[in-house]
Amino acid sequence: MTLSKKLPIIILLFFTFLFNSGFTVVGHRGDPVAAPEESFQSIDAAISNGAQWVELDVHKSNDQQLIISHDRNLERVTGNNMVVSEHSAAELTALKQHNGQNIYTLDQLFDHYQNQPQVKFLIETKKTKSGNPQDMEALLVAAIKRHHLEKRVMVHSFSLASLQNMQKLLPKIPRIFIAGSLKRLDFEVFATSTAVNLSSEIITPTLVKQLHDLGQKVYVWDEMNENPQKWNWLVNLPIDGVVTNYPGAAAYYQKLKQQVQQQTTDFQAFYANLQATPIWENPYPGAPQKGNLAPTTPIHVNQIINLNQTTTYLQIGTNRFIAAQGVINTNHQAQLLPYLGQPVTLSYLASDRNLHLAPNQASPYRGSLQTHNLYRITALQDILGASWCQLNGQGWYPLQNLLAANPQPTSTILNPSWTWTLLQQKRPLSSLPTINYLIYRIADLTPLQ
């Protein structure tokens, strides 16, 4: 292979980034589907179901205590029409939620989980548009320091002023700016925040990349009407964390993503297979199918996901994935595609006859080839420099170890003459050497042994 032919592959490999991916799971108000939101029961359920953090909200009582509650009025969660800022902590913590557990102060929460280091908190400071209460951050920092929880607390807020206060008071605490609109994101925010928490309605792969380039981690949140099916597309994004009402579903995908390797790439390809293949919304087990990719269809590949030694998927569009088997780089289409559907036999030069379950030397064996048997190429695989073919729709074998059959005129029926062409990786068909070979009995396509 000449340097000019190798160069596209070298460039592709150079700009391909290989990484293990994962994200942090934050239970939104604990696990609000399993138990009343922000109760101890809800927090415990979130951690039990796989969350690493729980998200909670704080308001200030009229006696300078921070109360755990999303709403300023506790009627929805307790049935009592009481505004937090108008009552004392003693009055508020006497109220019970629907599971019989009380409303808590922040100190009571920290006391309860003091000796449970697996429980970590993302605290949202609930501020008015005018920035009140002004001393909320000071009260929060004091509680964190009293309980020595500096490494177990993050803070997020819709209020940039609140995060700026936290930056001054306790700069080592991660600060996450909540944005439901792109209009709220600017360089003043980025000078304060260490991450942004975006609505799932505005998140896109391009936006995530731009924010990462600006040094911001990216979390995603949803409204309380979040649907667990949203995870089928959300999991495809290179996000750093999620604030979700379904921590169990998030943890399931988190574990899957931690076990895979992803390659970000960019090349044109061709689906070289005699059979259609399903298109999936994500590359993980149980994903919804989004149609089928027809044989011999051009595609664009922007991501390669290796689940294990035998399972690889290619991203061919937004939330669209196919199994990687049967794809060739467009640069090699002219040389390789003519072999699709053609009969082949084992090269006399081949020392390895083993077929593989997938086009990968590390994949398990599927069977072996027999000398002088004919096999049909039912799919081709050539991405990132490895040429393979699928034989009889069953197993995969390196292309360069096969001979392609080209029938020639013959004067005898008993001894038909064939010309056999050695298949060499990415070599023009016209430049391949030919070998005259006598076959006394040519059978039909033989099942693999």
N, C-alpha and C positions, 0 to 999 in steps of 0.2 A: 504494500500500500504506500503510495507516495505521500510526501508531507502535505501537499495541497489537499489530498483527500482526508488526511488525518486531522487537519486544522479545525474543521467544523466541530468534530468530536471533542478535541482538546478545549476549544472555546466553551462548548456546552458544559463540559465537566468543570471547568474553572469557575463558571458563574452559577453552578448548581450548589445550593446550600443544604447540607444534610444536618438534621437536628431531631432530637426527641421533643415532642410537644406535650404540653399539659397546661392546666389552668387551676386557679384556686376556686373552691366552691364556698360560697357564702349563703347561708340560709336566710332568706328574707323574712325578718321578724321571727326567726327560728324556723320551724316547719309548720306554717299556718294551715296546711291541709290536714296534718296529723293531730294538731291540738290548737287551742286558742292562742293567737299570736302573742309573742313576747312574754309568754308565761314560762316558768321553769320547765313545764312539761313540753312546751313547744321547742325550747332551746335544747333540751335533752334529746328529743326526737331528731332534730336536725343533725346533731353530732353523731347520734347512733346511725343515722342514714348516710353518713359519709361527708358531711360538711366540715371544713376546717375552721370556719368562722361563722358567727351568727351576727346578723344585722339588727340593731335595736335603735330606737329613737328616744330622745330625752326632751322634756319640757321642764320649766322651773316652777315650783310651787311658790306660794306667797311667803314662805318662811325659808327661802334660799336653799331648797333641796331640789335635786334633779330627779324627776320622776320618769320611769320607763313607760312610755306610751307614744304611739304614732299620732293619735288625735289629740288636739288640745282639749276637746270635750270627751269625757269618758263614757258617754251614754251608749255608744255603739258596742263597746266591749264589756260594760258592766251593767247597763240598764239604768244608770244614774246620771241625770243631767247635771254634771259638775265639770266646770272648766278648771284645768289644772292650776292656772295662774291665780285663781281666786280662792284657793283652799290650801290648808296646811298639809304637810306630808302625812301627819297622823290621820287626818280625815281621809286622804286619798288612799293610803295603804290599808285602810279598813275595808275598802271596796273589794269585791270578789268578781273574778271573771266566770265564764260559763262552766269552767271545769272545777270551780271551787277554790282556785288559787288566787292569791291576793295581787293587787297592784303593788309594785316594788319601787323603792328608791334605788338610785344607782349604787349607793353604798351597800344596800341589802343584796343587790345582785352580785357585786364584787365579793362580798362576804361569803355568799353561798357557793361561789365557784373559785374561791381563793386557792384551794388545794386541788383543783382539777385543771392542770396545765394544758390539757387537750382542748379546753374551751377558750376560744379567743373571740374578741368582740370588735365589730365594726359599728361605731357609734355615730348616728346622724344627729347633728345639732339642729334643732327646729327653731328657726329664727323668724321674726316678722320682717316685712320688707324694709322697715326702718332700722333693722339691726338689733331689735330687743329679743330677749334680755341681754344687756351689754356685758354682763359678767358671767355668762354661761360657760365660756371657755375656761375662765379661771376656776370655776367650780369643778369642771370636768378634770382639769389638770390636777387639782388638789386631790380629787378622789383617786385618780390613777396613781399618784405618788404615794398616797396613804397605803394603798394595797400593793405597791411595787409591781404594777402591771404594765410597765412601759413597753415590754416586748409582746404583750398580749392584746394591745389595743391599736386600732386604726380609726381615723375619723373621716367622715365624708359629710358633705353639706351642699345645698343649693346656694348657700351664702358664701361668696368669696371672702367677705370681711371676716367671717367666722374662721375660715382656714388661715387667713393672714394672722389672726390672733393666735391660733394654735402654732403657727410657724415661729412666732416670737416667744411663746410661753414654753413650748416643748418641741423644738425643731426636729428631733429624731423620730417623732411619731409620723407614720405615713399619712398624707393628706390627699383625699380624693375629692375632686370637684364633680358634682352631679350636674349633668346637662341633658335636658330634654330637647334642646334645639342647638343646631350648629352656630347660631348667632351668639350664643353665650361663650363660645370658645375664642379666646384671643391670647396674646402674649402676656397680658397681665395675669391671666389665669395660670399660664404655664410657668410663670416666675414664682408662683406660690405652691401649686399642686405637684405632687409626685405621680399622680395618676388621674384619669378621668373616668367617670361612671356614666355611660351613655345609654339612652333609651334604645331598646332593640328595634324600634321603628326607624332609626336613622343610621344604624351601624352598617358599614360596608367593608369589604376587604381593603379597598383603597384608603378609606378613612383610618382604619387600624394601622396600616403601614405608615401613613403620614404622621400619626400621633406617636408611633414608636420612633420615627426619625427625629421627632422633637423631644425625645427622652421621656415620654409619658407612657406609663402602663395603661392598659385599657380594660376596664370592667364593663359589664353589660347588665342592665336591669330591665324589668318589665313591670307593667301594672299588675294589680292583684288578680286580674282576669287572665293572667298568663296561661297559655295552653302548653302542656308537656310536649306536644308534637312539635313545638317550635324548636326543640333541641335537635331535630333532624337536620336543620340547616345551620343553626347557631354553632354546632360543634365543628363545622368546617372552617370557622374563622380563627385566625391566630391570636385569640384574646388571652389576657392574663388572668381574668377572673370573671365570675358571674355572681350576681345577687338574685337568687331565684327562690320561687315558692315551692320548687320541687328539688330539694337538695339530693334526694335519692337518685333521681334521673340524671342530675348533673354529675354526681359521683360515679355513676355507671360509665358515662362517656369520658369522664376524667381518667379513670383507670385504663380504658381502651386507648386513649390518646397517649398516655404515658408509656404504653407498651409498643408503640409504633415508631417508625422512622419516616420522616417526610423529606422529600427533596423538592425545593422550589426550582422550577425550570421553565423553559419557554421554547417550544419547537413545534413545527408542523409534522403531522404523522398521518398514517393511513391504516385503517382497520382491515388487515389482510386475513380474512377468515371466511370460510364458506358458510358459516352459520351466524345468524344475528346474535347479539349479546345484550343482556339487560343493562339499562342505565339506572343508576341508583342515586338517591338524594344525598347519601353519605356512604363512605366505604366500610361501615361497621355493621355487624350482624343485626338483622331486623329492620334495616332501613327501607323506606317505601321505594317501590320501583317507579321510575318516571319515563316509561317507554322502553323502546329497544333501538339499538344501533344496527343498521342494516349492513350486510357484508360489503366490503370494498368501498367504505365511506371515508372521505378526508376528515381529519379531526385536528384540533389544536390542543396540545398538552401543556398545562402550566403547573402541575404538581404530580409527584409520584409518591405514593404512600405504601410502605412495606409493612404489612401486618405481621408477617412471619416469613419463613423461608419459602413457603409455597404460595403465599397469598399477597399479591400486589395489585393496587388499584391506581388508575390514572384519572386525574381531574380534567375533564374536557369542556367545562363550562361552569357557571355559577351554580353550585349545589348539584352538579352532574358528574357522576363517576362511573367508570367501567372497569371490569377486570382487565389487567394489563396483558393477558395472553392474547396474541394475535394482532400486534401493533408493530408497524415498521416506520422508521424515520423517513420522511418524504425524500430526503437526499438519496436514499437507497431504494426507492420505490421502483425505478426503471430496471435496476439490476435484479431485484428479488421477486417482484410481483409475477413475472412470467412463470415462475415455478409453482404458483398456487394451483392446486388441483392436478398437478402432474405426477406421474409414477416415478418412483426412485427405488434404488437398491443400495445396500451397504457397500461402501468403498472397500476395495481389497487392502487399502492402506490403513483402515480404521482398526485401532487396537481396543477401543472401548465400544461395546455394543449396548450398553445399558441405556434404557429409556428413563426419562424423569417425569415425575408428576407435573412439574412446572418447568418453564424454560430457565432453569437455574441449576448450576452444578451442585449446589448444596441441597437441592430438594430430593425427597425420597425417590427410589426407583419404582417404575411402573411396570417394567418388564424388560425384554431384550430383543434385539433384532437378529434375524437369521440370514445367513449368507444366501444369495441368489433369490431371496424372496422379494417380490415387488410390494411397495407400500405407496400410498397416495398422500401427498402433502395437503392437509386440510386447513392449515393455518401457518402463518409466518410470524416470527418475532425478531425484531432488530431495533432495539433502542439502547442508547449508551454503549454501542460498540459490540454487542453480542448477538450473533446470528443463530437462530434456532428455527426448527419447523416442527409442527405437530403432524404425526403420522396416523392415518386412519381415524382421526378424531379421538385418539386415546392417549398417547404419550408424546413427550418432547425429546428431540435429539439435535445435537449440533449440526448445522447445515453443511459445514465443510467436510463432514465425514461420509457424505452420501454421493451417489452417482445418479444423475438425471438421465432418463431414457429418451433417445431420439430415434424413432424407427427409420430404417434405411431399406431401399429396395433389395430384394433377395431372390436368388434363383432356385432356392430349395425350401420346401415347406418344413422338412425335418430339422434343418439347422438355420433358422432365420437369423440374419445378421442385424445387430443393433449397434449404434454408436452411443457410448456412455460418457457423459460430461461430468467431470469432477466439480462439485459445488464448492467454490472457494469464497470466503467472506468478502462481500462488497467488491467483487471483480466483475467487469462487464462480461456479459455472456459470450461476446465474440472473442474475447481474449483468453477464455478458459481452455486448458488442454483437453484433448479428446482421447479416449482409449477404445480401441476395437475389442469387443468382448463377445464370445459365443455363448448363447444360452440355449440348451437343448430342449428345455421345456419351460415356457413362460406361463406361470399360473396367474390367475386373477389376484386381486389384492388379498394378501394373506393376513388373517387375524394375528395380532401381536402375541408372542409367546410370553 
